[in-house]
Amino acid sequence: MIVAGGIYFWNGPTSALCIAAMALIALGRVQANEWAMRILILVGGIFWSLHDFFVESWIALGADVLSLATGATMLARLAMQKQRHSVMA
C-alpha cells in the first residue's frame, strides 16, 4: 500500500525517500525485537530527514532531527542496559 501510494503520488526522487521512510517505519513497528524496531525506525527517520532537507521543509527537518536524537539516545540506553545485564549474569 505504501509503495502503491508513492507511485501514484510520484513527484521525483524525493518521493523515493518518502516511500523508503514510510516502509522502514511501518516494518519497524511490527517487530517483536526491540533492537530491530528501534533501528528500523531510526533509519526511516534518516530518510525522512533527507526528504525534508531536499524539499526545504525546515520545520519538519527540525522535528525529525529531534526525533533522531531521541531515538539514538534510547538506542544507546538500551545498549547500556543490555551490557549491564550481561556483565551481571
N, CA, C and O atoms as a GROMACS GRO file, in nm:
protein
  356
    1MET      N    1   0.082  -0.118   0.000
    1MET     CA    2   0.000   0.000   0.000
    1MET      C    3   0.088   0.126   0.000
    1MET      O    4   0.058   0.223  -0.070
    2ILE      N    5   0.195   0.123   0.079
    2ILE     CA    6   0.286   0.237   0.086
    2ILE      C    7   0.350   0.262  -0.050
    2ILE      O    8   0.355   0.376  -0.098
    3VAL      N    9   0.398   0.156  -0.112
    3VAL     CA   10   0.463   0.170  -0.243
    3VAL      C   11   0.362   0.215  -0.348
    3VAL      O   12   0.394   0.300  -0.432
    4ALA      N   13   0.242   0.160  -0.345
    4ALA     CA   14   0.140   0.199  -0.442
    4ALA      C   15   0.105   0.347  -0.428
    4ALA      O   16   0.091   0.418  -0.528
    5GLY      N   17   0.092   0.394  -0.305
    5GLY     CA   18   0.065   0.535  -0.282
    5GLY      C   19   0.180   0.623  -0.330
    5GLY      O   20   0.158   0.730  -0.386
    6GLY      N   21   0.302   0.576  -0.307
    6GLY     CA   22   0.419   0.651  -0.352
    6GLY      C   23   0.427   0.661  -0.504
    6GLY      O   24   0.464   0.766  -0.558
    7ILE      N   25   0.392   0.554  -0.570
    7ILE     CA   26   0.394   0.555  -0.716
    7ILE      C   27   0.282   0.646  -0.769
    7ILE      O   28   0.303   0.722  -0.864
    8TYR      N   29   0.165   0.638  -0.708
    8TYR     CA   30   0.052   0.720  -0.754
    8TYR      C   31   0.081   0.870  -0.738
    8TYR      O   32   0.049   0.949  -0.826
    9PHE      N   33   0.143   0.906  -0.625
    9PHE     CA   34   0.171   1.047  -0.598
    9PHE      C   35   0.315   1.084  -0.633
    9PHE      O   36   0.368   1.183  -0.580
   10TRP      N   37   0.379   1.008  -0.719
   10TRP     CA   38   0.521   1.027  -0.754
   10TRP      C   39   0.551   1.172  -0.793
   10TRP      O   40   0.482   1.231  -0.876
   11ASN      N   41   0.655   1.227  -0.731
   11ASN     CA   42   0.694   1.364  -0.759
   11ASN      C   43   0.847   1.372  -0.768
   11ASN      O   44   0.907   1.467  -0.719
   12GLY      N   45   0.907   1.273  -0.830
   12GLY     CA   46   1.052   1.273  -0.846
   12GLY      C   47   1.123   1.195  -0.736
   12GLY      O   48   1.060   1.124  -0.658
   13PRO      N   49   1.255   1.208  -0.731
   13PRO     CA   50   1.336   1.131  -0.637
   13PRO      C   51   1.300   1.151  -0.490
   13PRO      O   52   1.320   1.061  -0.408
   14THR      N   53   1.247   1.267  -0.455
   14THR     CA   54   1.210   1.287  -0.316
   14THR      C   55   1.097   1.193  -0.274
   14THR      O   56   1.084   1.160  -0.156
   15SER      N   57   1.017   1.151  -0.369
   15SER     CA   58   0.911   1.055  -0.338
   15SER      C   59   0.970   0.921  -0.297
   15SER      O   60   0.914   0.851  -0.212
   16ALA      N   61   1.083   0.884  -0.355
   16ALA     CA   62   1.150   0.759  -0.317
   16ALA      C   63   1.194   0.764  -0.171
   16ALA      O   64   1.188   0.664  -0.100
   17LEU      N   65   1.238   0.882  -0.127
   17LEU     CA   66   1.277   0.896   0.014
   17LEU      C   67   1.157   0.876   0.105
   17LEU      O   68   1.168   0.812   0.209
   18CYS      N   69   1.042   0.930   0.066
   18CYS     CA   70   0.919   0.912   0.145
   18CYS      C   71   0.879   0.766   0.152
   18CYS      O   72   0.844   0.714   0.258
   19ILE      N   73   0.884   0.700   0.037
   19ILE     CA   74   0.846   0.558   0.032
   19ILE      C   75   0.937   0.476   0.123
   19ILE      O   76   0.890   0.393   0.200
   20ALA      N   77   1.067   0.499   0.112
   20ALA     CA   78   1.163   0.425   0.195
   20ALA      C   79   1.139   0.453   0.343
   20ALA      O   80   1.140   0.360   0.424
   21ALA      N   81   1.118   0.579   0.378
   21ALA     CA   82   1.096   0.616   0.518
   21ALA      C   83   0.970   0.549   0.574
   21ALA      O   84   0.974   0.488   0.681
   22MET      N   85   0.860   0.559   0.501
   22MET     CA   86   0.735   0.501   0.549
   22MET      C   87   0.743   0.349   0.558
   22MET      O   88   0.693   0.289   0.654
   23ALA      N   89   0.807   0.286   0.459
   23ALA     CA   90   0.818   0.140   0.460
   23ALA      C   91   0.903   0.093   0.578
   23ALA      O   92   0.866  -0.004   0.645
   24LEU      N   93   1.016   0.159   0.602
   24LEU     CA   94   1.103   0.119   0.713
   24LEU      C   95   1.035   0.139   0.848
   24LEU      O   96   1.046   0.054   0.936
   25ILE      N   97   0.966   0.250   0.865
   25ILE     CA   98   0.898   0.276   0.992
   25ILE      C   99   0.784   0.177   1.012
   25ILE      O  100   0.766   0.127   1.123
   26ALA      N  101   0.708   0.149   0.908
   26ALA     CA  102   0.599   0.050   0.919
   26ALA      C  103   0.655  -0.088   0.952
   26ALA      O  104   0.600  -0.159   1.036
   27LEU      N  105   0.764  -0.125   0.887
   27LEU     CA  106   0.828  -0.253   0.916
   27LEU      C  107   0.881  -0.256   1.059
   27LEU      O  108   0.871  -0.358   1.127
   28GLY      N  109   0.937  -0.147   1.104
   28GLY     CA  110   0.988  -0.140   1.240
   28GLY      C  111   0.879  -0.155   1.345
   28GLY      O  112   0.900  -0.218   1.449
   29ARG      N  113   0.764  -0.100   1.318
   29ARG     CA  114   0.654  -0.103   1.416
   29ARG      C  115   0.598  -0.243   1.439
   29ARG      O  116   0.532  -0.265   1.540
   30VAL      N  117   0.621  -0.336   1.348
   30VAL     CA  118   0.568  -0.472   1.365
   30VAL      C  119   0.674  -0.570   1.417
   30VAL      O  120   0.649  -0.690   1.423
   31GLN      N  121   0.789  -0.520   1.454
   31GLN     CA  122   0.896  -0.606   1.504
   31GLN      C  123   0.871  -0.645   1.649
   31GLN      O  124   0.828  -0.562   1.730
   32ALA      N  125   0.898  -0.769   1.682
   32ALA     CA  126   0.888  -0.815   1.821
   32ALA      C  127   1.016  -0.783   1.896
   32ALA      O  128   1.014  -0.765   2.018
   33ASN      N  129   1.126  -0.775   1.825
   33ASN     CA  130   1.257  -0.745   1.885
   33ASN      C  131   1.273  -0.594   1.896
   33ASN      O  132   1.262  -0.522   1.798
   34GLU      N  133   1.300  -0.547   2.019
   34GLU     CA  134   1.310  -0.403   2.042
   34GLU      C  135   1.427  -0.340   1.965
   34GLU      O  136   1.415  -0.228   1.916
   35TRP      N  137   1.539  -0.412   1.955
   35TRP     CA  138   1.655  -0.362   1.880
   35TRP      C  139   1.618  -0.337   1.734
   35TRP      O  140   1.644  -0.230   1.679
   36ALA      N  141   1.557  -0.437   1.673
   36ALA     CA  142   1.519  -0.427   1.532
   36ALA      C  143   1.420  -0.312   1.512
   36ALA      O  144   1.430  -0.236   1.415
   37MET      N  145   1.323  -0.301   1.603
   37MET     CA  146   1.225  -0.194   1.592
   37MET      C  147   1.292  -0.057   1.596
   37MET      O  148   1.266   0.027   1.510
   38ARG      N  149   1.376  -0.035   1.694
   38ARG     CA  150   1.439   0.096   1.710
   38ARG      C  151   1.531   0.130   1.593
   38ARG      O  152   1.534   0.245   1.548
   39ILE      N  153   1.605   0.033   1.545
   39ILE     CA  154   1.697   0.059   1.434
   39ILE      C  155   1.620   0.090   1.306
   39ILE      O  156   1.655   0.185   1.235
   40LEU      N  157   1.518   0.013   1.276
   40LEU     CA  158   1.439   0.039   1.154
   40LEU      C  159   1.370   0.176   1.160
   40LEU      O  160   1.367   0.248   1.060
   41ILE      N  161   1.316   0.211   1.275
   41ILE     CA  162   1.251   0.340   1.287
   41ILE      C  163   1.354   0.452   1.277
   41ILE      O  164   1.326   0.556   1.217
   42LEU      N  165   1.471   0.433   1.334
   42LEU     CA  166   1.577   0.534   1.326
   42LEU      C  167   1.623   0.553   1.181
   42LEU      O  168   1.642   0.667   1.137
   43VAL      N  169   1.642   0.445   1.108
   43VAL     CA  170   1.683   0.455   0.968
   43VAL      C  171   1.571   0.521   0.885
   43VAL      O  172   1.600   0.602   0.796
   44GLY      N  173   1.446   0.488   0.914
   44GLY     CA  174   1.335   0.554   0.847
   44GLY      C  175   1.336   0.704   0.872
   44GLY      O  176   1.306   0.783   0.783
   45GLY      N  177   1.372   0.743   0.994
   45GLY     CA  178   1.382   0.885   1.028
   45GLY      C  179   1.491   0.956   0.949
   45GLY      O  180   1.478   1.073   0.916
   46ILE      N  181   1.598   0.884   0.920
   46ILE     CA  182   1.705   0.942   0.839
   46ILE      C  183   1.653   0.972   0.699
   46ILE      O  184   1.683   1.078   0.643
   47PHE      N  185   1.576   0.880   0.642
   47PHE     CA  186   1.519   0.904   0.509
   47PHE      C  187   1.422   1.023   0.511
   47PHE      O  188   1.420   1.103   0.418
   48TRP      N  189   1.341   1.034   0.618
   48TRP     CA  190   1.251   1.149   0.629
   48TRP      C  191   1.331   1.279   0.639
   48TRP      O  192   1.294   1.380   0.579
   49SER      N  193   1.440   1.276   0.715
   49SER     CA  194   1.523   1.396   0.728
   49SER      C  195   1.582   1.438   0.594
   49SER      O  196   1.585   1.556   0.562
   50LEU      N  197   1.628   1.341   0.517
   50LEU     CA  198   1.681   1.371   0.384
   50LEU      C  199   1.571   1.432   0.295
   50LEU      O  200   1.594   1.529   0.224
   51HIS      N  201   1.453   1.373   0.302
   51HIS     CA  202   1.340   1.426   0.225
   51HIS      C  203   1.312   1.570   0.264
   51HIS      O  204   1.297   1.657   0.178
   52ASP      N  205   1.304   1.596   0.394
   52ASP     CA  206   1.275   1.731   0.442
   52ASP      C  207   1.382   1.830   0.398
   52ASP      O  208   1.350   1.945   0.364
   53PHE      N  209   1.507   1.787   0.397
   53PHE     CA  210   1.615   1.874   0.353
   53PHE      C  211   1.601   1.909   0.204
   53PHE      O  212   1.612   2.025   0.165
   54PHE      N  213   1.576   1.808   0.123
   54PHE     CA  214   1.568   1.831  -0.022
   54PHE      C  215   1.446   1.913  -0.064
   54PHE      O  216   1.453   1.987  -0.163
   55VAL      N  217   1.336   1.901   0.009
   55VAL     CA  218   1.218   1.981  -0.025
   55VAL      C  219   1.213   2.111   0.054
   55VAL      O  220   1.115   2.186   0.047
   56GLU      N  221   1.318   2.136   0.130
   56GLU     CA  222   1.334   2.258   0.209
   56GLU      C  223   1.220   2.280   0.309
   56GLU      O  224   1.167   2.390   0.323
   57SER      N  225   1.185   2.173   0.377
   57SER     CA  226   1.084   2.179   0.482
   57SER      C  227   1.157   2.187   0.616
   57SER      O  228   1.177   2.086   0.684
   58TRP      N  229   1.197   2.307   0.651
   58TRP     CA  230   1.288   2.326   0.764
   58TRP      C  231   1.226   2.293   0.899
   58TRP      O  232   1.294   2.240   0.987
   59ILE      N  233   1.099   2.324   0.918
   59ILE     CA  234   1.035   2.291   1.046
   59ILE      C  235   1.026   2.140   1.063
   59ILE      O  236   1.053   2.088   1.170
   60ALA      N  237   0.987   2.071   0.957
   60ALA     CA  238   0.980   1.925   0.963
   60ALA      C  239   1.119   1.866   0.984
   60ALA      O  240   1.134   1.767   1.056
   61LEU      N  241   1.220   1.925   0.921
   61LEU     CA  242   1.357   1.877   0.940
   61LEU      C  243   1.398   1.892   1.086
   61LEU      O  244   1.460   1.802   1.142
   62GLY      N  245   1.365   2.005   1.146
   62GLY     CA  246   1.397   2.025   1.287
   62GLY      C  247   1.331   1.920   1.374
   62GLY      O  248   1.393   1.867   1.466
   63ALA      N  249   1.204   1.890   1.346
   63ALA     CA  250   1.132   1.788   1.423
   63ALA      C  251   1.195   1.650   1.402
   63ALA      O  252   1.208   1.572   1.497
   64ASP      N  253   1.234   1.620   1.279
   64ASP     CA  254   1.296   1.490   1.250
   64ASP      C  255   1.433   1.477   1.316
   64ASP      O  256   1.467   1.369   1.366
   65VAL      N  257   1.511   1.584   1.317
   65VAL     CA  258   1.642   1.580   1.382
   65VAL      C  259   1.625   1.556   1.533
   65VAL      O  260   1.700   1.479   1.592
   66LEU      N  261   1.527   1.622   1.593
   66LEU     CA  262   1.499   1.600   1.735
   66LEU      C  263   1.456   1.456   1.760
   66LEU      O  264   1.496   1.394   1.858
   67SER      N  265   1.373   1.404   1.671
   67SER     CA  266   1.329   1.265   1.682
   67SER      C  267   1.446   1.167   1.666
   67SER      O  268   1.454   1.068   1.738
   68LEU      N  269   1.536   1.196   1.573
   68LEU     CA  270   1.654   1.111   1.554
   68LEU      C  271   1.744   1.114   1.678
   68LEU      O  272   1.797   1.010   1.719
   69ALA      N  273   1.760   1.231   1.736
   69ALA     CA  274   1.843   1.242   1.857
   69ALA      C  275   1.781   1.162   1.972
   69ALA      O  276   1.852   1.093   2.046
   70THR      N  277   1.650   1.170   1.985
   70THR     CA  278   1.581   1.094   2.090
   70THR      C  279   1.594   0.944   2.064
   70THR      O  280   1.622   0.867   2.156
   71GLY      N  281   1.573   0.903   1.939
   71GLY     CA  282   1.585   0.761   1.905
   71GLY      C  283   1.725   0.707   1.926
   71GLY      O  284   1.741   0.596   1.976
   72ALA      N  285   1.826   0.785   1.890
   72ALA     CA  286   1.965   0.742   1.910
   72ALA      C  287   1.997   0.732   2.059
   72ALA      O  288   2.068   0.641   2.102
   73THR      N  289   1.945   0.826   2.138
   73THR     CA  290   1.966   0.822   2.283
   73THR      C  291   1.903   0.698   2.344
   73THR      O  292   1.964   0.632   2.428
   74MET      N  293   1.782   0.666   2.301
   74MET     CA  294   1.715   0.547   2.354
   74MET      C  295   1.784   0.418   2.310
   74MET      O  296   1.787   0.321   2.386
   75LEU      N  297   1.839   0.417   2.189
   75LEU     CA  298   1.912   0.300   2.142
   75LEU      C  299   2.040   0.282   2.225
   75LEU      O  300   2.075   0.170   2.261
   76ALA      N  301   2.109   0.392   2.254
   76ALA     CA  302   2.229   0.385   2.338
   76ALA      C  303   2.193   0.338   2.478
   76ALA      O  304   2.265   0.259   2.539
   77ARG      N  305   2.082   0.388   2.530
   77ARG     CA  306   2.037   0.347   2.663
   77ARG      C  307   2.005   0.197   2.666
   77ARG      O  308   2.038   0.127   2.762
   78LEU      N  309   1.940   0.149   2.562
   78LEU     CA  310   1.909   0.006   2.552
   78LEU      C  311   2.038  -0.077   2.547
   78LEU      O  312   2.045  -0.183   2.608
   79ALA      N  313   2.138  -0.027   2.474
   79ALA     CA  314   2.266  -0.097   2.466
   79ALA      C  315   2.335  -0.103   2.602
   79ALA      O  316   2.392  -0.206   2.639
   80MET      N  317   2.329   0.007   2.677
   80MET     CA  318   2.391   0.008   2.810
   80MET      C  319   2.319  -0.087   2.904
   80MET      O  320   2.383  -0.155   2.984
   81GLN      N  321   2.186  -0.094   2.896
   81GLN     CA  322   2.110  -0.187   2.980
   81GLN      C  323   2.146  -0.331   2.946
   81GLN      O  324   2.161  -0.414   3.035
   82LYS      N  325   2.158  -0.358   2.818
   82LYS     CA  326   2.191  -0.496   2.775
   82LYS      C  327   2.331  -0.531   2.823
   82LYS      O  328   2.354  -0.644   2.868
   83GLN      N  329   2.426  -0.436   2.814
   83GLN     CA  330   2.563  -0.462   2.857
   83GLN      C  331   2.566  -0.484   3.009
   83GLN      O  332   2.636  -0.573   3.058
   84ARG      N  333   2.492  -0.404   3.082
   84ARG     CA  334   2.487  -0.416   3.228
   84ARG      C  335   2.432  -0.552   3.268
   84ARG      O  336   2.483  -0.614   3.362
   85HIS      N  337   2.328  -0.598   3.199
   85HIS     CA  338   2.268  -0.726   3.231
   85HIS      C  339   2.361  -0.842   3.196
   85HIS      O  340   2.362  -0.943   3.267
   86SER      N  341   2.438  -0.829   3.089
   86SER     CA  342   2.529  -0.937   3.050
   86SER      C  343   2.648  -0.945   3.146
   86SER      O  344   2.701  -1.054   3.169
   87VAL      N  345   2.691  -0.834   3.201
   87VAL     CA  346   2.802  -0.833   3.298
   87VAL      C  347   2.759  -0.894   3.428
   87VAL      O  348   2.836  -0.966   3.492
   88MET      N  349   2.635  -0.866   3.470
   88MET     CA  350   2.585  -0.916   3.597
   88MET      C  351   2.551  -1.064   3.592
   88MET      O  352   2.548  -1.130   3.696
   89ALA      N  353   2.526  -1.118   3.473
   89ALA     CA  354   2.485  -1.258   3.460
   89ALA      C  355   2.601  -1.352   3.467
   89ALA      O  356   2.582  -1.474   3.457
   0.00000   0.00000   0.00000
